[in-house]
């Protein structure tokens, strides 16, 4: 066999360069340790302090707004950013990840609080932390990336719609006769019935907040638009005595210190009750945090350690719950802000948490003047940014399959349930992938003598073959259960047409058990018809798979290549 032929038929699982698997230390060493080992200078610290201050200014109003929208008091959002955010930065696997409460959790947290109360929420958050630790240490974080892109876009868009619908009451200062319904359609009906109770002052404050953020983002993008908007809205309410509800009038302000760590009430029955919530928190937290880390990687060219990141998320959620916080995860918008602000490493996230703590200790009384409609305006802008309009439109135009997955995920999230939306979207995406992979597998007649790489799509032409007693077919693509029926029907038609049948598997990177069973069935049919069945080019891994399923001599013969198989047939014919 010449060198060119050897290169063509090199087994796929025999790499040219062997790369050792990463060690436990390499997988789970926090990025903070890596940054410090590289040499951390005063210039790096200065860059991290500036970035941390910038992110803290963004996180201050956002943390309180998310907490209020989640059905808890505003300080719990600050606790999450301070405690959870610090741990995520200190022990995480991303240089630039900023942790804290995320808008994606609002719907889940609000539903959990409504069902089991704040104590149940804290227990579910701790249990979610344990699950995240298990996911990380079992190295399952690698598989989060297999969630299809249309699912993430549809899921995020659905959450944005739900969050915005939940802010309409505060945006317009509506007065509902009872509790606001949770499901989307009943909520819209209740909001429509309360349309006559619009508070002009609250509406003005919300519009002022949104307009300020939009204009500053356009004309002064480096300014802290959200904090300035909240400040202007609070000043307007205080100066003109506008009848708009504030944090002070509803919650009595926020405390000026962290609460002491304490365990929520724990019992077996209570753990079983909140188990579905804990699982949902863990799965959504894993997805959200790793998506955020991927965004940071794309902006910086760095690579995060996914399993290390999930371990940090686990510890962060346990600690956040102990200090009275809600679910903590990586936040895409704040992480992107951190990167744009020039952060060098995880110290910026730790500084962000420290600055938030200082602001809470020093400026807590000022939070009492923040209008709730202003915080709702902040979340309205967040929802607008969460709804990836361009990506949504692109996927609708891309293909029917992607559009189906996108819309199914989006509509189920909005009208049914977040978890159901992810499950259905993932299932549809998987079916779509299987269909596309199955269609990519081909069985082609190789009409060239000694396999000179001349493959023709279609059936076998006896007039062009060099040996009327031999037929050569090549399978290309991953041969798995999705393609088994198609390939099997072709093999059944051709396996008994000649005295010799060569099946070239050199272009098959993967076989599964169903595919091996199809080959075994074709080989037995050929054997009954007196046809000699030769498999060429199969890698050692594929050959082991086939042999384990009974595809072995004397039923079949294995050859290194089609040329080798033809040579064997010629030798057999000459000695016959």
C-alpha positions in Angstrom: 0.0 0.0 0.0 1.5 3.3 -1.1 1.8 6.4 1.2 -1.2 8.2 -0.4 -3.4 5.1 0.2 -2.2 4.8 3.8 -3.2 8.4 4.4 -6.6 7.8 2.9 -7.3 4.8 5.1 -5.7 5.8 8.4 -8.0 4.7 11.2 -10.0 7.6 12.5 -9.3 6.8 16.2 -5.5 6.8 15.8 -4.6 10.5 16.0 -1.3 11.8 14.8 -0.6 13.6 18.0 -1.7 12.2 21.4 -3.1 14.8 23.8 -3.4 13.8 27.4 -6.7 14.3 29.2 -6.7 17.3 31.5 -6.1 16.6 35.2 -8.5 17.3 38.0 -6.3 20.3 39.0 -6.4 21.7 35.4 -10.2 21.3 35.3 -11.1 22.8 38.6 -8.4 25.4 39.4 -10.2 28.8 39.7 -9.3 31.4 37.1 -8.3 33.7 40.0 -5.4 31.3 40.9 -4.4 31.2 37.2 -4.4 35.0 37.0 -2.3 35.4 40.1 0.2 32.8 39.0 0.7 34.7 35.7 1.8 37.7 37.6 -0.7 40.2 38.9 0.6 43.8 38.8 -0.7 47.2 40.2 -1.8 48.1 36.6 -3.9 45.0 36.5 -5.4 45.8 39.9 -6.2 49.3 38.8 -8.0 48.0 35.7 -10.0 45.6 37.8 -11.0 48.3 40.3 -12.3 50.5 37.6 -14.2 47.7 35.9 -15.6 46.5 39.3 -16.8 50.0 40.1 -18.5 50.3 36.7 -20.3 47.0 37.1 -21.4 47.8 40.6 -23.1 51.0 39.5 -25.0 48.9 36.9 -25.7 46.1 39.3 -27.1 48.3 42.2 -30.5 49.2 40.7 -30.7 46.0 38.7 -30.2 43.7 41.7 -33.0 45.4 43.6 -35.3 45.5 40.5 -34.9 41.8 39.9 -35.5 41.0 43.6 -38.7 43.0 43.6 -39.9 41.5 40.4 -39.2 38.0 41.9 -41.6 38.6 44.7 -39.0 39.3 47.5 -37.7 42.4 49.2 -35.1 44.5 47.4 -32.2 43.8 49.8 -32.3 40.1 48.9 -31.1 41.0 45.4 -28.2 43.0 46.9 -27.3 40.0 49.2 -27.2 37.8 46.1 -24.8 40.1 44.2 -22.6 40.7 47.3 -22.3 37.1 48.5 -23.0 35.0 45.5 -21.2 37.4 43.1 -18.0 37.4 45.2 -17.9 33.6 45.4 -18.5 33.2 41.6 -15.7 35.5 40.8 -13.3 34.1 43.4 -13.8 30.4 42.6 -15.2 30.4 39.1 -13.7 29.1 35.9 -14.2 32.4 33.9 -11.9 35.4 34.2 -14.7 37.9 33.6 -17.9 36.4 34.9 -20.1 38.6 37.1 -22.5 36.8 39.3 -25.8 37.9 40.9 -29.5 37.7 40.5 -30.6 37.3 36.8 -33.7 38.3 35.0 -34.1 34.8 33.7 -34.9 33.6 37.2 -37.6 36.1 37.9 -40.5 33.9 36.7 -39.2 30.7 38.5 -38.4 32.6 41.8 -41.7 34.4 41.8 -43.6 31.1 41.3 -41.6 29.4 44.0 -42.2 32.2 46.5 -45.9 32.2 45.8 -46.1 28.5 46.3 -43.7 27.7 49.2 -42.8 31.1 50.6 -39.4 32.7 51.1 -38.1 30.0 53.4 -39.0 27.4 50.7 -37.2 29.5 48.2 -34.0 29.6 50.3 -34.1 25.9 50.8 -34.6 25.3 47.0 -31.7 27.7 46.3 -29.4 25.7 48.6 -30.5 22.4 47.1 -29.9 23.9 43.6 -26.4 24.7 44.8 -25.8 21.1 45.8 -27.0 19.9 42.4 -24.7 22.4 40.6 -21.8 21.1 42.7 -22.7 17.5 41.6 -23.0 18.6 37.9 -19.6 20.3 38.0 -17.7 17.6 39.8 -19.2 14.9 37.6 -17.9 17.0 34.6 -21.4 17.3 33.1 -20.9 21.0 32.3 -19.4 20.0 28.9 -22.8 18.8 27.8 -24.7 22.0 28.4 -23.3 23.2 25.1 -25.5 20.7 23.3 -28.7 22.7 23.9 -29.7 24.0 20.4 -29.4 27.7 19.6 -33.1 28.1 18.7 -34.0 26.7 22.1 -31.9 29.3 23.9 -33.2 32.2 21.7 -36.8 31.1 22.1 -36.4 30.5 25.8 -34.8 33.9 26.5 -37.4 35.7 24.3 -40.2 33.9 26.2 -38.7 34.9 29.6 -38.4 38.5 28.4 -42.2 38.6 27.5 -43.2 37.1 30.8 -41.0 39.5 32.8 -42.3 42.5 30.9 -45.9 41.4 31.4 -45.1 41.2 35.2 -43.9 44.8 35.2 -47.0 46.4 33.6 -48.7 46.9 37.0 -45.7 48.9 38.3 -45.0 50.7 34.9 -48.5 52.2 34.9 -49.3 52.2 38.6 -52.3 49.9 38.1 -54.5 48.9 41.0 -55.8 45.3 40.8 -58.8 44.1 42.9 -56.9 41.0 43.9 -53.6 39.2 43.5 -52.1 39.4 40.1 -52.5 36.1 38.2 -49.4 34.2 37.3 -50.4 32.6 34.0 -49.9 34.8 31.0 -53.4 34.9 29.5 -55.3 35.4 32.8 -52.7 38.1 33.7 -53.4 40.0 30.5 -57.2 39.8 31.1 -56.7 41.2 34.7 -54.5 44.0 33.4 -57.0 44.9 30.8 -59.8 45.1 33.4 -57.6 47.3 35.5 -56.7 49.7 32.7 -58.9 52.4 34.2 -56.8 52.6 37.3 -53.6 54.0 35.6 -51.6 56.3 37.8 -50.3 59.2 35.6 -47.4 59.9 38.1 -46.1 56.4 38.0 -46.4 56.3 34.2 -44.5 59.5 33.9 -41.7 58.2 36.1 -41.5 55.0 34.1 -41.4 56.8 30.8 -38.7 59.2 32.2 -36.6 56.3 33.3 -36.8 54.4 30.0 -36.2 57.6 27.9 -33.2 58.5 30.0 -31.6 55.0 29.7 -32.2 54.9 25.9 -30.9 58.4 25.3 -27.8 58.0 27.4 -27.0 54.6 25.8 -27.2 56.4 22.4 -25.4 59.6 23.2 -23.2 58.8 26.2 -22.7 55.0 26.1 -20.0 55.0 28.8 -22.1 56.7 31.4 -24.0 54.6 34.0 -27.4 55.0 32.3 -29.5 52.9 34.7 -28.1 54.6 37.8 -28.6 58.1 36.4 -32.1 57.2 35.3 -33.0 55.9 38.8 -31.5 59.1 40.3 -33.5 61.4 38.1 -36.7 59.5 38.7 -36.2 59.6 42.5 -35.3 63.3 42.4 -38.5 64.0 40.4 -40.7 62.1 42.8 -39.1 63.8 45.8 -39.1 67.4 44.4 -42.6 67.4 43.0 -44.2 65.1 45.6 -45.5 62.8 42.9 -47.9 60.1 44.2 -45.7 57.2 43.0 -45.0 54.3 45.3 -41.4 53.9 46.4 -39.2 51.3 48.1 -39.7 53.2 51.3 -43.5 53.3 51.1 -43.9 49.6 50.3 -40.9 48.0 52.0 -39.8 50.5 54.5 -36.3 50.8 52.9 -33.5 48.3 53.0 -31.2 47.3 55.9 -27.8 48.8 56.2 -26.0 45.5 56.8 -25.8 41.9 55.7 -27.9 39.5 57.8 -26.2 36.8 59.8 -26.0 33.4 57.9 -28.8 31.1 58.9 -30.2 27.8 57.7 -33.8 27.9 56.5 -36.2 25.3 58.0 -35.1 21.9 56.7 -37.1 18.7 56.7 -37.5 15.7 54.4 -41.1 16.7 53.5 -40.0 20.2 52.8 -37.1 19.1 50.6 -39.4 16.9 48.6 -41.8 19.8 48.2 -39.2 22.1 46.7 -37.3 19.5 44.8 -38.8 20.5 41.4 -37.9 24.1 42.0 -34.4 23.2 43.0 -33.9 21.2 39.8 -35.2 24.0 37.7 -32.9 26.5 39.4 -29.9 24.3 38.9 -30.6 23.6 35.2 -31.4 27.2 34.4 -28.4 28.4 36.5 -26.0 26.1 34.6 -27.3 27.1 31.2 -27.3 30.9 32.0 -23.9 30.9 33.6 -22.2 28.9 30.9 -23.9 31.0 28.2 -22.5 34.1 29.9 -19.1 32.6 30.1 -19.2 31.8 26.4 -20.2 35.4 25.6 -17.2 36.6 27.6 -14.9 34.1 25.8 -16.1 35.4 22.4 -15.4 39.0 23.5 -11.9 38.3 24.8 -10.6 35.2 23.0 -10.2 33.4 26.4 -11.6 30.0 27.3 -13.5 29.3 30.5 -13.5 26.1 32.6 -17.1 25.0 32.4 -17.1 22.5 35.3 -15.1 24.7 37.6 -17.6 27.5 36.8 -20.5 25.2 37.8 -18.8 24.3 41.1 -18.4 28.0 41.9 -22.1 28.5 41.0 -23.0 25.7 43.4 -21.1 27.2 46.3 -22.4 30.7 45.5 -26.0 29.5 45.6 -25.5 27.8 49.0 -23.9 30.8 50.5 -26.4 33.2 49.0 -29.3 31.3 50.6 -27.5 31.2 53.9 -27.3 35.0 53.8 -30.9 35.4 52.7 -30.2 35.9 49.0 -31.9 34.4 46.0 -30.6 32.4 43.1 -27.2 33.5 41.9 -25.8 32.9 38.4 -23.6 34.4 35.8 -25.2 37.5 34.2 -24.6 38.2 30.6 -25.2 41.9 30.6 -23.1 42.6 33.6 -20.3 40.3 32.4 -20.2 42.1 29.1 -20.1 45.4 30.9 -17.1 44.1 32.9 -15.3 43.1 29.7 -15.9 46.4 28.0 -14.8 48.3 31.2 -11.3 46.8 30.7 -11.3 44.1 33.5 -8.1 42.0 33.6 -9.4 39.1 35.8 -11.8 37.9 38.5 -10.7 40.6 41.0 -13.0 43.0 39.2 -16.0 40.8 40.1 -14.8 40.6 43.7 -14.4 44.4 43.7 -17.9 44.8 42.3 -19.3 42.8 45.3 -17.3 44.8 47.8 -18.5 48.1 46.4 -22.1 47.0 46.5 -21.6 46.1 50.2 -20.1 49.5 50.9 -23.0 51.2 49.1 -25.5 49.2 51.1 -23.8 50.1 54.4 -23.5 53.8 53.5 -26.3 54.7 51.2 -29.1 52.4 52.2 -31.4 55.2 53.4 -31.3 56.8 49.9 -32.8 53.6 48.5 -36.1 54.4 50.2 -36.7 57.2 47.7 -36.4 55.0 44.6 -39.8 54.7 42.8 -41.0 51.2 42.0 -42.1 52.4 38.5 -38.5 53.5 37.8 -37.2 50.0 38.7 -39.9 48.6 36.5 -38.7 50.9 33.7 -35.2 49.4 34.2 -36.5 45.9 33.8 -38.5 46.9 30.7 -35.2 48.0 29.1 -33.6 44.7 30.2 -36.5 42.7 28.6 -36.1 44.6 25.4 -32.4 43.7 25.3 -33.1 40.1 26.4 -35.4 39.6 23.4 -32.8 38.9 20.7 -34.8 40.4 17.9 -32.3 40.0 15.1 -31.5 36.4 16.1 -35.2 35.6 16.4 -36.0 36.9 12.9 -32.9 35.2 11.4 -34.0 31.8 12.8 -37.5 32.3 11.5 -36.1 32.7 8.0 -33.3 30.1 8.4 -35.3 26.9 7.9 -38.7 25.4 8.8 -37.1 23.1 11.4 -35.3 25.9 13.2 -38.4 28.0 13.1 -40.5 25.2 14.6 -38.0 24.6 17.5 -37.8 28.4 18.1 -41.6 29.0 18.1 -42.4 25.9 20.1 -40.0 26.9 22.8 -41.1 30.5 22.8 -44.8 29.8 23.0 -44.6 27.0 25.6 -42.4 29.2 27.8 -44.9 32.1 27.5 -48.2 30.2 27.8 -47.2 27.1 29.7 -44.0 26.6 31.7 -40.3 27.4 31.5 -39.1 23.8 32.1 -41.6 22.4 29.6 -40.4 24.9 27.0 -36.8 23.8 27.4 -37.7 20.0 27.3 -39.9 20.3 24.3 -37.5 22.6 22.4 -34.6 20.3 23.2 -36.6 17.2 22.1 -37.7 18.9 18.8 -34.1 20.1 18.2 -32.8 16.6 18.8 -35.3 15.1 16.3 -34.4 17.8 13.8 -30.7 17.0 14.3 -31.3 13.2 13.9 -33.3 13.8 10.7 -30.5 16.0 9.2 -27.8 13.6 10.2 -29.7 10.6 8.7 -30.1 12.5 5.4 -26.4 13.2 5.3 -25.5 9.4 5.3 -25.0 8.1 1.8 -24.5 4.7 0.2 -22.7 5.1 -3.1 -21.5 2.8 -5.8 -17.7 3.0 -6.2 -17.2 2.2 -9.9 -13.4 3.0 -10.0 -10.9 0.2 -10.3 -8.8 -0.1 -7.2 -10.8 2.7 -5.5 -9.0 5.7 -7.2 -11.4 8.0 -5.3 -14.0 8.1 -8.2 -17.3 7.7 -6.4 -20.6 8.1 -8.3 -24.0 8.8 -6.7 -26.6 6.3 -7.7 -26.8 2.6 -8.5 -24.2 0.2 -9.7 -23.4 0.2 -13.5 -22.1 -3.2 -14.5 -20.8 -1.9 -17.8 -18.3 0.3 -16.1 -17.0 -2.2 -13.5 -13.7 -3.9 -13.8 -15.0 -7.1 -12.4 -18.5 -8.3 -13.2 -18.5 -10.6 -10.2 -17.7 -7.9 -7.6 -19.6 -4.9 -6.5 -18.2 -2.1 -4.3 -20.3 0.3 -2.3 -19.1 3.0 0.1 -21.0 4.3 3.2 -20.1 7.9 4.0 -21.3 9.7 7.2 -22.2 8.7 10.7 -24.1 5.4 10.5 -26.6 5.3 13.4 -30.2 4.4 14.1 -31.5 7.4 12.3 -30.1 6.2 9.0 -30.4 2.5 9.6 -33.6 2.0 7.6 -32.4 3.8 4.5 -29.0 2.2 4.5 -30.4 -1.2 5.3 -32.8 -1.1 2.4 -30.0 -0.4 0.0 -27.7 -3.1 1.4 -30.6 -5.7 1.2 -30.9 -4.9 -2.6 -27.3 -5.2 -3.5 -25.8 -7.8 -1.1 -26.9 -10.7 -3.2 -26.4 -9.3 -6.7 -22.7 -10.5 -7.2 -20.5 -13.2 -6.1 -18.4 -10.7 -4.1 -19.6 -7.7 -2.2 -17.2 -5.1 -0.8 -18.5 -2.6 1.7 -16.1 0.4 2.1 -16.5 1.9 5.6 -13.4 4.2 5.5 -15.6 7.3 5.4 -17.7 6.2 8.4 -16.6 8.0 11.6 -19.2 6.4 13.9 -21.3 3.2 14.2 -23.9 2.5 16.8 -25.6 -0.8 17.7 -28.5 -0.4 15.3 -26.1 0.2 12.4 -24.1 -2.9 13.4 -27.3 -4.9 13.4 -28.1 -3.7 9.9 -24.6 -4.8 8.7 -25.0 -8.2 10.4 -28.4 -8.8 8.7 -27.0 -7.9 5.3 -24.0 -10.1 5.9 -26.2 -13.1 6.8 -28.4 -12.5 3.7 -25.3 -12.4 1.5 -24.0 -15.6 3.2 -27.2 -17.5 2.4 -27.0 -16.3 -1.2 -23.4 -17.5 -1.4 -22.0 -14.0 -1.7 -18.6 -13.3 -0.2 -18.9 -10.2 2.1 -15.9 -8.0 2.7 -15.7 -4.9 4.9 -12.9 -2.6 4.1 -11.4 0.5 5.7 -13.2 0.0 9.1 -11.3 1.7 12.0 -10.4 -0.5 14.9 -13.2 1.0 17.0 -15.8 0.3 14.4 -14.4 -3.2 13.8 -14.7 -4.0 17.5 -18.3 -2.8 17.5 -19.1 -5.0 14.5 -17.4 -8.1 15.9 -19.2 -7.7 19.2 -22.5 -7.8 17.2 -21.5 -11.1 15.4 -20.1 -9.5 12.2 -16.9 -11.6 12.1 -15.3 -14.4 10.1 -16.5 -16.6 8.5 -19.6 -14.4 8.0 -17.5 -11.5 6.7 -13.8 -10.7 5.9 -12.1 -7.5 7.0 -9.6 -5.7 4.7 -7.6 -2.5 5.2 -8.8 -0.9 2.0 -10.8 -1.6 -1.2 -7.5 -2.2 -3.0 -6.6 -4.8 -0.4 -10.0 -6.4 -0.7 -9.7 -6.7 -4.5 -6.3 -8.2 -4.2 -7.6 -10.9 -1.8 -10.3 -11.7 -4.3 -7.9 -12.0 -7.2 -5.6 -14.3 -5.1 -8.6 -16.4 -4.1 -9.7 -16.6 -7.8 -6.2 -17.6 -9.0 -6.0 -20.5 -6.5 -9.5 -21.7 -7.0 
